[in-house]
Amino acid sequence: MLIESNEIAVDLWQIIAHHGYAHQKHKAIEEFSELTEALARDLNGQGGRKNVTEEMADCYIMLAQLELIYGNHTDVAAFVREKLARTLKRVEAERAGEVKTT
């Protein structure tokens, strides 16, 4: 879970209650887009670590709010474990030369 304490959860719920679910979902889209742009600038040598870090923080906040809105922490955690395991299997296969990387 992205929320480290009950205090943070209370703060996040206050924000959600003030703005509403739909607004915060739109805000999440906006923040994820800003991270995408920051990463693209960084890859092009036009951005920096500080900007990427700040946008990552915004995305963490929005992901934590989405977990609260959807009440799906357990499902998210299960998918994370599943996807990490699948990716690690692919990495091992690539290292063993079993799969061509592109």
C-alpha positions in Angstrom: 0.0 0.0 0.0 1.3 3.4 -0.9 -0.1 5.0 2.3 2.5 4.9 5.1 0.2 6.0 8.0 -3.3 6.6 9.0 -2.5 10.3 9.2 -1.6 10.3 5.5 -4.8 8.4 4.7 -6.9 11.0 6.6 -5.2 13.8 4.6 -5.8 12.0 1.3 -9.5 11.4 2.2 -9.9 15.1 3.0 -8.6 16.0 -0.4 -10.9 13.4 -2.1 -13.9 14.5 -0.1 -13.2 18.2 -1.0 -12.7 17.6 -4.8 -14.8 14.5 -5.4 -13.9 11.2 -7.1 -14.3 12.3 -10.7 -12.1 15.4 -10.2 -9.3 13.3 -8.6 -9.5 10.7 -11.3 -9.0 13.5 -13.9 -6.2 14.9 -11.7 -4.5 11.5 -11.7 -4.6 11.5 -15.5 -3.0 15.0 -15.5 -0.3 14.0 -13.1 0.6 10.8 -14.9 0.9 12.8 -18.1 3.2 15.3 -16.4 5.4 12.4 -15.3 5.5 11.1 -18.9 6.5 14.6 -20.1 9.2 14.9 -17.5 10.7 11.5 -18.4 10.7 12.3 -22.1 12.5 15.6 -21.4 15.0 13.7 -19.2 15.6 11.1 -21.9 16.2 14.0 -24.4 18.7 15.6 -22.1 16.4 18.5 -21.4 15.1 17.6 -18.0 16.5 16.6 -14.7 16.3 14.4 -11.7 14.5 17.0 -9.6 11.6 17.4 -12.0 11.2 13.7 -12.5 11.3 13.2 -8.7 8.7 15.8 -8.1 6.3 14.4 -10.8 6.9 10.9 -9.3 5.8 12.2 -5.9 2.6 13.7 -7.5 1.9 10.3 -9.1 2.4 8.4 -5.8 -0.1 10.8 -4.2 -2.6 10.2 -6.9 -2.1 6.4 -6.9 -2.7 6.4 -3.1 -5.9 8.3 -3.6 -7.0 5.9 -6.3 -6.4 3.0 -4.0 -8.6 4.7 -1.4 -11.3 5.6 -4.0 -11.5 2.0 -5.4 -10.7 0.2 -2.2 -8.6 -2.2 -4.1 -5.3 -2.4 -2.3 -5.4 -6.2 -1.9 -6.0 -6.7 -5.6 -3.4 -4.1 -6.6 -0.8 -5.8 -4.4 -1.6 -9.2 -5.9 -1.2 -7.9 -9.4 2.1 -6.2 -8.5 3.4 -9.6 -7.2 2.1 -11.4 -10.2 3.5 -8.9 -12.7 6.9 -8.7 -11.0 7.2 -12.5 -11.0 6.3 -12.7 -14.7 8.8 -10.0 -15.6 11.6 -11.6 -13.6 10.9 -14.9 -15.5 11.3 -13.0 -18.8 14.5 -11.4 -17.6 15.9 -14.8 -16.6 14.9 -16.3 -19.9 16.6 -13.4 -21.7 19.8 -13.8 -19.7 19.8 -17.5 -20.5 19.5 -16.6 -24.2 16.1 -18.3 -24.5 14.3 -15.2 -25.6 15.4 -12.6 -28.1 15.3 -9.0 -26.7 14.3 -6.2 -29.0 
